[in-house]
Amino acid sequence: MATRATVAPVYEVFALRYAHFADRTQGSNLLFPDDHAAPMPLDFFLWAIRGNGRTIVFDTGFDEASARRRNRTWLRSPIAALRGIGIDPAEVADVVLSHMHWDHAGNWADFPKARFHLQDSEMAYCTGRCMCHEPLRRPFDAEHVATAVRHVFAERVKFHAGSAEIAPGITLHLVGGHSGGLQIMRVPTTRGWVVLASDASHFWVNIRRRIPFVLLHNLERMIEGWVTCEELADGPDHIIPGHDPEVLRRFPKHPGDADTVRLDLPPIA
């Protein structure tokens, strides 16, 4: 277990829900389900980190057209969700993409001043020979990948090869598993070290019961990624999964916004 964040500066951390997918079961989500038919819906989030004169956005979500195309329930624009907590995407300087799957890597144009942080191995994966195979490219949107390449040529992508500190106390860590170069984020808060796991663990059940999500690139790296999350975080409730509806029920809501919660505050349930 990590040492409590007592020296590093501390930040506010928000989880902002913007879409939902009700038509999922354990059988469609888990590699080893207890009950194939049991309902297991997904929520879609992006995350915002704010403090010490900095604002960082972790993942950028998808747009309404993508929601229609992939049959997700669109609740609101991720960009509007950020504005609702006082963050102007047009002024954000740093955007971290956990990975390049379609539901995490849209809306690039709404961050005109941002530098985008991406792992070398993720860019190699989503532009390499693996994309010749339909089952492997299915979670990607070709236009998102092409946009990333254009941003590389515009010198607006910061590549990382493993762990990196991108702001005082805030670090990125390569884990892979779900995608070729998935990265997680560790943030110091008043309640300790919080790890934004994104799709390193879609649900708490994945990491807590060691039951993998069905969509994976490398099972061994997925499992080792759970170990990394546990080593970096100050406890099980400090590891935030990427799609678990329980996140909204377990953390304090931002005033006036039932779809946004504060992850830097202790759980309420």
C-alpha positions in Angstrom: 0.0 0.0 0.0 1.2 3.5 -0.8 2.2 6.1 1.7 -0.4 8.7 2.3 0.0 11.9 0.2 1.2 14.2 2.9 4.1 16.0 1.2 2.9 16.4 -2.4 0.4 19.2 -3.2 -3.2 18.0 -3.2 -5.9 18.3 -5.9 -9.6 18.1 -6.4 -10.6 15.1 -8.5 -14.0 14.9 -10.4 -15.7 12.0 -12.2 -18.2 13.3 -14.7 -20.7 10.8 -16.2 -22.0 11.7 -19.7 -23.4 8.4 -21.1 -24.8 5.1 -20.1 -25.2 1.6 -21.6 -28.0 -0.4 -19.9 -28.1 -3.4 -22.2 -25.2 -5.3 -20.7 -25.0 -8.4 -18.5 -22.2 -10.2 -16.6 -21.9 -12.5 -19.5 -21.2 -9.6 -21.9 -18.8 -7.9 -19.4 -16.9 -10.5 -17.5 -14.5 -13.2 -18.7 -15.7 -15.5 -15.8 -19.2 -14.4 -14.8 -21.1 -15.8 -11.8 -24.4 -15.3 -13.6 -24.3 -14.8 -17.4 -27.8 -13.2 -17.4 -27.4 -10.8 -14.4 -27.7 -7.1 -15.4 -24.4 -5.2 -15.4 -24.8 -1.8 -17.1 -21.9 0.5 -17.8 -21.5 4.2 -17.2 -19.1 6.4 -19.2 -17.0 9.0 -17.5 -14.2 11.5 -18.0 -12.2 12.9 -15.1 -10.9 16.3 -14.2 -8.1 17.2 -11.8 -7.9 20.7 -10.5 -5.6 22.5 -8.0 -2.4 24.4 -7.5 -3.1 26.6 -10.5 -3.5 23.6 -12.8 -6.4 21.8 -14.6 -5.8 18.4 -16.2 -8.5 16.4 -18.1 -8.2 12.6 -18.1 -9.9 11.2 -21.2 -12.2 13.1 -23.4 -15.2 10.9 -24.1 -17.3 10.7 -27.3 -19.8 12.8 -29.1 -23.6 12.3 -29.7 -23.1 10.9 -33.2 -20.8 8.2 -31.8 -23.4 7.4 -29.1 -26.1 6.9 -31.8 -23.8 4.8 -34.0 -22.8 2.5 -31.1 -26.2 2.5 -29.4 -25.2 4.2 -26.1 -27.6 6.4 -24.1 -26.3 10.0 -24.5 -26.9 12.0 -21.3 -24.9 15.2 -22.0 -21.9 16.5 -23.7 -18.6 15.8 -21.9 -17.6 19.3 -22.8 -20.7 20.7 -21.2 -20.1 18.6 -18.2 -16.6 20.2 -17.8 -18.1 23.7 -18.1 -20.6 22.8 -15.4 -17.8 22.5 -12.9 -16.2 25.7 -14.0 -13.6 24.2 -16.4 -13.3 25.8 -19.9 -12.0 23.1 -22.2 -10.7 25.8 -24.5 -8.2 26.9 -21.8 -7.1 23.4 -20.6 -3.3 23.0 -21.1 -3.0 19.2 -20.5 -5.2 16.3 -21.6 -4.2 12.8 -20.7 -5.6 9.9 -22.8 -5.7 6.6 -20.9 -5.9 4.9 -24.3 -7.3 5.4 -27.7 -10.5 3.4 -27.6 -13.5 5.2 -29.2 -15.2 6.1 -25.9 -12.1 7.7 -24.4 -10.5 9.6 -27.2 -13.0 11.9 -28.9 -13.6 15.7 -28.9 -10.0 16.7 -29.6 -11.1 19.9 -31.3 -12.7 21.2 -28.1 -9.2 21.5 -26.5 -7.5 23.9 -28.8 -4.7 24.8 -26.4 -4.0 21.4 -24.9 -1.0 19.1 -25.1 -2.2 15.5 -25.3 -0.4 12.9 -23.2 -0.2 9.4 -24.7 2.0 6.3 -24.2 4.3 5.3 -27.1 3.0 1.8 -27.0 -0.7 2.9 -27.4 0.1 4.9 -30.5 2.1 2.1 -31.9 -0.8 -0.3 -31.2 -3.6 1.7 -32.8 -1.6 2.6 -35.9 0.2 -0.8 -36.4 -0.5 -4.1 -37.9 -3.0 -5.1 -35.2 -5.5 -2.8 -36.8 -5.5 -5.0 -39.9 -7.7 -7.4 -37.8 -11.4 -6.3 -37.3 -11.8 -7.7 -33.8 -8.7 -5.7 -32.6 -9.7 -2.5 -34.3 -13.3 -2.6 -33.3 -12.9 -0.5 -30.1 -11.1 2.2 -32.1 -12.5 5.0 -34.2 -10.4 5.6 -37.3 -11.0 9.3 -37.3 -9.8 9.6 -33.6 -6.6 7.8 -34.6 -6.1 10.0 -37.7 -6.7 13.1 -35.5 -4.0 11.9 -33.1 -1.6 11.5 -36.0 -2.4 15.1 -37.1 -1.7 16.3 -33.6 1.6 14.5 -33.6 2.6 16.5 -36.7 1.4 19.7 -35.1 3.7 19.0 -32.1 0.8 18.7 -29.7 1.3 15.2 -28.4 3.6 14.4 -25.5 4.7 10.8 -25.6 5.6 8.7 -22.6 7.4 5.4 -22.3 6.3 4.1 -18.9 5.9 6.3 -15.8 6.1 10.1 -15.9 5.3 13.0 -13.6 3.2 15.6 -15.6 2.5 18.0 -12.7 3.7 18.2 -9.1 2.7 14.9 -7.5 0.6 13.7 -10.5 2.1 10.7 -12.3 1.2 8.5 -15.2 1.9 4.7 -15.2 1.8 2.3 -18.2 -0.1 -0.9 -17.5 -1.5 -2.1 -20.8 -3.7 -5.1 -20.6 -7.0 -3.8 -21.9 -5.3 -2.0 -24.8 -1.7 -2.0 -26.1 -0.6 1.0 -24.1 -3.2 1.9 -21.5 -2.0 4.2 -18.8 -3.4 5.1 -15.3 -3.1 8.3 -13.3 -2.1 8.7 -9.7 -3.2 11.9 -7.9 -2.5 13.2 -4.4 -5.6 14.4 -2.6 -6.6 15.3 1.0 -7.7 11.7 1.5 -4.6 10.2 0.2 -3.3 8.8 -3.1 -6.1 8.3 -5.6 -5.6 6.1 -8.7 -7.8 6.8 -11.8 -7.7 3.4 -13.3 -9.8 4.1 -16.3 -10.1 0.7 -18.2 -7.4 -1.0 -16.2 -10.5 -2.0 -14.2 -13.9 -1.3 -15.7 -15.6 -2.2 -12.5 -14.5 -2.7 -8.9 -15.3 -6.4 -9.3 -12.6 -6.7 -11.9 -9.8 -5.7 -9.5 -11.3 -6.8 -6.2 -12.3 -10.3 -7.3 -9.7 -10.7 -10.0 -12.3 -11.2 -12.8 -11.1 -9.7 -16.1 -13.2 -7.6 -18.4 -13.9 -9.4 -21.7 -12.2 -7.0 -24.0 -8.4 -7.4 -23.6 -5.2 -7.2 -25.4 -3.0 -9.1 -22.9 -4.5 -10.9 -19.9 -1.2 -11.1 -18.0 -0.6 -7.4 -18.3 -4.2 -6.7 -17.2 -3.7 -8.7 -14.0 -0.3 -7.1 -13.4 -2.0 -3.7 -13.9 -4.3 -4.4 -11.0 -1.2 -5.0 -8.8 0.2 -1.7 -10.0 -3.0 0.1 -9.1 -3.0 -1.4 -5.6 0.6 -0.5 -5.0 0.0 3.1 -6.0 -3.2 3.7 -4.2 -3.9 4.3 -0.5 -6.6 1.6 -0.4 -9.3 -0.2 -2.4 -11.7 2.8 -2.3 -8.8 5.0 -3.7 -8.8 3.0 -7.0 -11.5 4.4 -9.3 -12.8 2.1 -12.0 -13.6 3.4 -15.5 -17.2 2.4 -16.0 -18.8 1.3 -12.7 -22.2 2.9 -11.9 -21.3 2.5 -8.3 -18.9 5.4 -8.5 -21.9 7.8 -8.6 -23.5 6.2 -5.6 -20.4 6.0 -3.5 -18.9 9.5 -3.7 -20.2 13.0 -2.8 -22.0 14.7 -5.6 -21.0 18.1 -6.9 -23.6 20.6 -5.9 -26.4 20.8 -8.5 -25.0 18.0 -10.7 -26.2 14.5 -10.0 -23.9 13.1 -12.6 -20.6 14.5 -11.2 -18.9 13.3 -8.0 -15.8 14.3 -6.0 -13.2 11.6 -5.8 -10.9 13.5 -3.5 -13.5 13.4 -0.7 -14.2 10.2 1.3 -16.9 7.8 0.1 -20.4 8.4 1.5 -21.5 4.8 1.1 
